Structure formats: structure tokens, C-alpha cells
Amino acid sequence: MPQFGEDMTNSTTNNPNVPIVMHCTRMAGRAVIRVVGRCNDAQETCKLDLSDCQLMQIPDAVYHLMRNTVLQSCDLSTNALTKIGPGLAKKFTEITELNLSHNKITTMSDQMSDLNQLRILDLAHNSLPAMPPAIAKMPALEVLDLSHNRIDNIDVNVLKNAPSLRMVNLSENPLTLPCIAALRENFEVVEAPTDNARGLQVVFTSSEDDDDWKIE
């Protein structure tokens, strides 16, 4: 079957796979147009929304298009990202909100700790086996959503040493009983966040109230 960009003039016209390739090519083309259009919008709003753009990685063209824009937030949710490299932290240094939910992320670059202004990070519904080390080093991070991942253990001391963290959602992770016990012993464990926190709140039980505090 012809690949994207291949000259199809030599393909057999009655090949039943040709319409499928053409359809996929058109879909890819529409995704590129969507990304460029949203980058153009972000130049005005300083809020980049690349959600649901069929991205398997962050294209270099995005960084180029946004090179003269100081972004406040970035939404990369509902794509097919498997890792977050150092480029995002290098290029989007001033963002305060980052949504990476509903991807397939398993790793994150240590350089993400350079996001000195980031306050809200949503990594829900990914494939993280552990909390990325860079997260605990983010100086301004206050709200972290790690729900619906594959995390079975959290180092309590790492959470304690996070400079500004006040809320972490660990619901729907396969946390071990010793991990849960350690969290209960050291933090305020709640089913849904509250405004009268005495310190870091940890959420690891599903609640019907989740939508009331959903990161947007």
C-alpha cells in the first residue's frame, strides 16, 4: 500500500487500498491545517490549544510559529504523545498551565523542571509508571493531576520536598497498601479537594465530585 507522500500515479487504479490511503492523507492534511490555525490564534490569545490534533510528538514547526509569543498556557490533551522531550520547557518557558491529559505518555524530560512559572499540570489518563522526577523540582507547581495512570508507589519525601505543591490527584492508580498508608500518615488525604487545606492534599479515591475541581 502506498505510503504518505508516495507517487500514486503508478498504483493500480483498481487497488481497493488506494481510497483508504487517500482518505488518511486528507485526514493528515486537515490535522496540519488545524495545528497551524490554532498556532495563529495563540499569537493573539497567548493560549495554545493543540488538543485533539492527532499529534504523536510536538512538531518543530509549532515552536517556530510560536517563537515570538509568550504563552500563558498550553493544551496538548487528547493526542498520541508518548513522551515529553526538553523542547517544550526550552521554548514555552513562561507557561503557567499545561494540559497533557489523555495521551500515552510514559516519560518526561528532566528539563521540564525548568518551567519556573508552571502552577497547574494535568497528566491524567496517561501511562506513567511513576511520578516523573522533574515534577517535584518545579518551583511554582501547585496543582498536579496524575489520576488514571499506572503509578503504584509515591515517595512521600519527594512530595514533602515539592516547593509549592498543595494538591495532587492520584485517584485510579494501582497504589500499594504501604504507599496508601504512608500518604495517610503524612498528608491530608481527601476524596475531593477542599479550600481549607492545612497542607498538601492528596486525592486517591474516585469521587462523583471530580468535575468540580477538574483542571481546565
Secondary structure as GFF3:
##gff-version 3
##sequence-region A 1 216
A	DSSP	alpha_helix	18	45	.	.	.	ID=ss1
A	DSSP	beta_strand	47	49	.	.	.	ID=ss2
A	DSSP	alpha_helix	60	65	.	.	.	ID=ss3
A	DSSP	beta_strand	73	75	.	.	.	ID=ss4
A	DSSP	beta_strand	83	84	.	.	.	ID=ss5
A	DSSP	alpha_helix	87	91	.	.	.	ID=ss6
A	DSSP	beta_strand	97	99	.	.	.	ID=ss7
A	DSSP	beta_strand	107	108	.	.	.	ID=ss8
A	DSSP	three_ten_helix	110	114	.	.	.	ID=ss9
A	DSSP	beta_strand	120	122	.	.	.	ID=ss10
A	DSSP	three_ten_helix	133	137	.	.	.	ID=ss11
A	DSSP	beta_strand	143	145	.	.	.	ID=ss12
A	DSSP	alpha_helix	156	161	.	.	.	ID=ss13
A	DSSP	beta_strand	167	169	.	.	.	ID=ss14
A	DSSP	alpha_helix	177	186	.	.	.	ID=ss15
A	DSSP	beta_strand	188	190	.	.	.	ID=ss16
A	DSSP	beta_strand	201	203	.	.	.	ID=ss17
A	DSSP	three_ten_helix	210	213	.	.	.	ID=ss18
###
